Amino acid sequence: MAEPGLKPKPKRADKVIEHLKGRIASGALGPGAKLPTEVELIKEFGVSRTVVREAIAVLAGDGLVKARQGAGVFVLDRPRDGFAHLIADLSGRLSAVLNVLEVRMAVEIEAAGLAAQRRSAAQEGEIREAFEGFNRDLEAGVPTGDADFAFHRAIAEATNNPFYVEILDVLGRRTIPRDLVAMAAPDYVLSRPYLETMQAEHAAILDAIAVSDAEGAREAMRRHLAQSQRRYQHLLQKSAGNRPAPAGPDGLRLGQPA
């Protein structure tokens, strides 16, 4: 039995289940699509045949897939109950993302302006190092979440007000929205165009800080976080089956990259 207050360690099959559910939700595995073979899944996730079979059994029990004798496992044309459960889970995660972004806007816009005014040469170097770390991770095709968080935290450090750092540390990895939804919508938040858009927004923030443009830094951070809100609002609407919202005052539709 797990100790009080501690969550039980997730089973190995959970990783496979969440990734496959995410592909189904995003449309990467559409109705009628055939899942990768057992051998392919074993190689992709580094798990045993037993773990893969357990994951497939869970997906089948959720009404998402069905095995066809001698042909493989296929996504059901109308995975009603299972898909509804998946969408509800994604919607809950997205609601949390939008709540976190509201808090971040209240904190990080002013933090960017203060960093432009107060940063030391060493602190600017830390911001740049985090920015370049994001680039390296992007080019290497590995997750960029750690570098993303490091970038925002380095800006908070450069305010020379420890409470800005404390707030980000309390939020922790929730500061990076895609970490909360990547399992459910990987093709949306982990695609290269999406990440390149994020990095372009980071570049605008860094450029303003580097030339001590406090108002420019605030505006660049405001735009970055506002665009994040639009992207995740769009994904929330999409998960609920709504039509895209009309263009906003800056001419962008919700979810359209900046």
Buried (B, 14 or more C-beta within 10 A) or exposed (E): EEEEEEEEEEEBBBBBBBBBBBBBBBEBBEEEBEBBEBEEBBEEBEBEEEBBEBBBBBBBEBBBBBBEEEEEBBBBEEBEEBBEBBBEBBBEBBEBBBEBBEBBBEBBBBBBBBBBBBBEEEBBEBBBBBBEBBBEBBEEEEBBBBBBBBBBBBBBBBBBBEEBBEBBEEBEEBBBBBBBBBBBBBBBBBEEEBBEBBBEBBBBBBEBBBEEBBEBBBBBBBBBBBBBBBBBBBBBBBBEEEEEEEEEEEEBEBBBBB
